[in-house]
Amino acid sequence: MVELQAHHFGLIVEDLKESLAFYRDTLGLEVAAEFTLDGEGIATAIGVEDVTAKFAHLDAGGARIELVEYEPAGEAVRAETVNQLGSKHAGFEVDDIDAFYESLPESAAPIAEPQRTQSGSRIIFFEDPDGNLLEVVST
């Protein structure tokens, strides 16, 4: 069997500049790369004719977050709850979840303030500018 290694976790965004500012300035992630793809290779790979994709890769301390803005954009799909089938989220870890929570802008729309789980971890879920769910955990 071929051994798999994580490369990136992708999130589709409506406005790459706005999302990049949120992930860089609000969450403190460093931009590792920015690039655009178009042409037959990307169109065939994702099954969308005449598509252009703008990418930003962010370093999340050992994981790469990939933000992608497509033109043409597909229809927005949004899970109403975290436990809804098909719902997705990216998870991050911090040392001080309370300080992180206090630094979140109102637009991040946290589901609740940080909560302690049975495992002893504290977690918080919130949204990026496009409604993608993000989780922060502190152990």
Buried (B, 14 or more C-beta within 10 A) or exposed (E): EEEEEEEBBBBBBEEBEEBBEBBBEBBEBEEBEEEEBEEEEBBEEEEBEEBBBBBBBBEBEEBBBBBBBBEEEEEEEEBEEEEEEEEEBBBBBBEEBEEBBEEBEEEBBBBEEBEEEEEEBBBBBBBBBBEBBBBBBBE
